[in-house]
């Protein structure tokens, strides 16, 4: 899986931080969630309004 299909950087979104597939959830936030041992289901539930998909969670594995 090519991470470039799932991670974008746009100057006008979240201060230019890398975001998941152009959404407003940053890669840093996902890594924080993973480090705090949140499950995949918990992360997806937390980001439900943004359209975050399970595939994006698996990019960094």
matplotlib code that plots the C-alpha trace (Angstrom):
import matplotlib.pyplot as plt

x = [0.0, 1.5, 1.2, 1.0, -2.5, -3.6, -1.5, -1.7, -0.2, -2.2, -1.0, -4.6, -5.5, -4.3, -1.4, 0.2, 0.6, 0.3, -3.3, -5.1, -6.3, -7.0, -9.2, -8.7, -7.3, -3.5, -1.1, 0.2, -3.2, -3.5, -0.1, -1.1, -4.2, -2.2, 0.4, -2.4, -3.5, -6.8, -8.3, -9.0, -12.7, -12.3, -10.3, -12.8, -15.7, -13.8, -13.3, -16.6, -17.8, -14.6, -15.1, -11.9, -11.6, -10.0, -7.5, -6.0, -5.2, -3.3, -1.0, 1.6, 1.8]
y = [0.0, 3.3, 5.9, 8.7, 7.6, 8.1, 11.0, 14.5, 17.8, 21.0, 24.4, 25.5, 22.4, 21.9, 24.3, 22.2, 19.1, 15.7, 14.6, 11.4, 11.5, 15.2, 15.1, 17.1, 14.3, 14.5, 11.6, 12.8, 12.4, 8.8, 8.0, 9.5, 7.4, 4.3, 5.1, 5.4, 1.9, 2.9, 0.1, 0.5, 0.6, 3.4, 5.5, 5.0, 5.9, 9.0, 10.2, 9.0, 12.4, 12.9, 9.8, 8.2, 4.6, 1.5, 1.3, 4.6, 3.2, 0.3, 2.5, 2.9, -0.7]
z = [0.0, -1.0, 1.8, -0.8, -1.7, 1.9, 3.4, 2.0, 2.9, 2.2, 3.4, 4.2, 6.3, 9.8, 9.4, 6.6, 8.8, 7.1, 7.1, 6.3, 2.7, 2.7, 5.8, 8.9, 11.1, 11.2, 11.0, 14.4, 16.0, 14.6, 16.0, 19.4, 19.4, 18.6, 21.3, 23.8, 22.9, 21.3, 19.3, 15.6, 16.4, 18.9, 16.5, 13.7, 16.1, 17.3, 13.7, 12.2, 10.9, 8.9, 6.8, 8.1, 6.8, 8.3, 5.3, 6.4, 9.8, 8.3, 6.1, 8.9, 9.8]

ax = plt.figure().add_subplot(projection="3d")
ax.plot(x, y, z, "-o")
ax.set_aspect("equal")
plt.show()
